[in-house]
Amino acid sequence: MQTVRDIMTTNVEFCTPLDNIYEVAVKMKDLNVGAIPICEDDKLIGMITDRDLVVRGYAEKHSGSFEVTKVMSDHLITVKPDTSLEEASRIMSEKQIRRLPVVENGQLVGIVALGDLAVNQMSDESAGHALSEISEPTHPTH
């Protein structure tokens, strides 16, 4: 059985509560990523996505110096490194999330993204199902 540890991205870049939303946006741009974990004292305390920056930050007329802790999501769904790929896919599908922080003893040890599942041959079907569930609108659009 393959686990999250087999496919997760390790050495994940992160920001701290001392960073502001401008610094997070620059890091996202430099790393070409859409989400950055927020860690304090080696503990994962939140995640901030490019969408969070727009919706909770700039669209609310907050400046670039606005605190990341007021924009980040802090009710996180996480998995352990020994979580099966099928379980990770199920969680991503049910919770409609594209990235799962991987945590061990409260510390961030990696991230598994939907793309990681999609390129893994053993989980192609699970990833496809997760993507279709995540991409499904929760309410009609006009």
N, C-alpha and C positions, 0 to 999 in steps of 0.2 A: 504494500500500500504506500503510495506516495503521499508525502506530507507537505505542508506549507513551507517547511524548512528547505525542501528540495528546489523550490522555484522562487522564493521570496527575494526581493532586493535587500541587500544588507548595506551597511555603512550609509544609512539614510541621513541626508542633510536635514537639519531642523533649525528652528528659531526658538527664542526664549521669550518669556513675558516682558523682558526689557526691550525687545524689538518693537518697532511700530509697523503699521500696515504698509508704509512705503518700502521699508526694508524687506518685508515679506514679498511684496510684489517684485522687487528687483531680484531677489533670490529665485523666485519662480521663473522669471524671464531668463536669468543666467543659466539655470539648470534645465530649462525647457520642461517644467513640470506644472501640473495644475493643482497641487496640494503640498502643503508643508506641515509636518508635525510641530507642535509646540511642546517643548520639554523644559522642566525645571528640576534642578538637582538630579539629573539623570532619569527622571520620571516623566512619562508621557502625560500631559495634562489637557491636550486639545489638538485639534487639526484645523487648519484654515485652508480653504479652497479658493480658486480664482473667483468662483461665484460668490463666496462669502465676502471677498474684498469688494465686489461690485454692489451686491444687494445690501449687506449690513454696513458697508464702509462708505464708499464714494457716493452711491445713490442716496444715502442718508445725509449727504453733505459733510461727511467727516473728512478732515484733512489727513494728509499722509502721516502726520505725527500721532494719529489716533492709536490707542493701545490695542495690541493684538488680542488680548484677553476679552475685549468687548465685541470682537468680531468672530472669533473662533468658535467652533463647535466643541463643547466640553462633555457631552453625553456620547461617548464613543463606544462603538462596537469593536471589539478586538478579538484576536485569536492567539493561541499559543503556537509555537513552532511545530509541535507534534500534531496539530489539527490536520485531518485528512483533506485532500483537495476537494473531495466531494462535499464535505461539510463546509468548507470555505465557500464553495460555489453556492451551496444552499443558503448560507447566511447572506451572501451578497445579493442573491435573488430576492429573498424574503424581505430584506431591509432596504433594498433598492440603493445599494452603494457600490461604487466602482473601485474603492481602495480599502483594504483592511490592514490596520496597523497590527504588527505581530509583536506581542509583549511577553516578556518572561520576567517574573518577579517585579512587575511594575515598570520595568525598563523596556524602552523601544529597542527591538533587535532587528526589525525589518518591516517591510511593507509588501503585501501581495496585492497586485492590481489585477483587474479583469483581463488586461492584456497579457499578464503573466500566465493566467489560466488558459487563455486562448491559444498561446503558442506551445503549450504543453500537450503533446499527443495523447497522453493518458486522460486528459480532462477536456478534450475538445467538445464533447457532447455537453458536459456540465457547464462549460464556459458559454457555449451557445445558448443554453437554456437561461443562464444567469443574465446574459446580455439582452435576450428578448424580454425577460421580466423587467430588467432595469429600464430598458428603453420604452416600455409600454407606458403611455400617458396614464396618470392616475385620475385625470378628469378631461373631458372633451376640450379641445382647443378650437378656436375660430379661425 
